[in-house]
């Protein structure tokens, strides 16, 4: 009598399960609540900003407010200031963040793990807090100027750069560098140390090891951290405001000035739309580059 092979219990259970599987609603139904919430809290206010930029209260054509803003010298200067501050801060954060992440990850010293954990806490700090700390140190009546006047007996100290574009740049680099270090430290933790040991045993110097082994592995993390810093610097408002740099006008500061100080809401909305377009464009460019690089 032929022996009929038994069906494995797992397969039998799976076959029975298919017969009485739980039927859930289609995925489109579950997507409605989050999409509706997103539209309410984000897309609708954004649509109102765009609508206000196209329909000024004082009348005129749909793009008259855009033409007026683009012709103004204040907008061109704010756009240039925003771009060079964001680019300079991003470059500074990439260099400083890479060096500090290298030290924390590969140079053993007491408290390295505590420093790495503090970086995670630092990311939760508001930007104006770091600016206030710099004001306490380098402000007009800060510690550095106070120490200088106590030692030299002069009426005021030499440190007045915080109210200049260089002070804003220093504050942004100080605040945003951990946003580059965080992905770098995560990438370094995944790096195979055997590669470093082999390169060192073959006589490679530290600079060559960094350039040929560590840097290629860190490029995706650098791209991710740098793009995030660039977008955040383009939209930074608190640092510029709290440094008291009156001659430094960025696009967010121009939006504030047009809306709050001048009550020109159409112009403020135009500047806001331009700022959003630049940020979204840079984010889209980053996604394309990172996809091609395999990040």
Beta strands, then each sheet from edge to edge (+ up, - down):
end
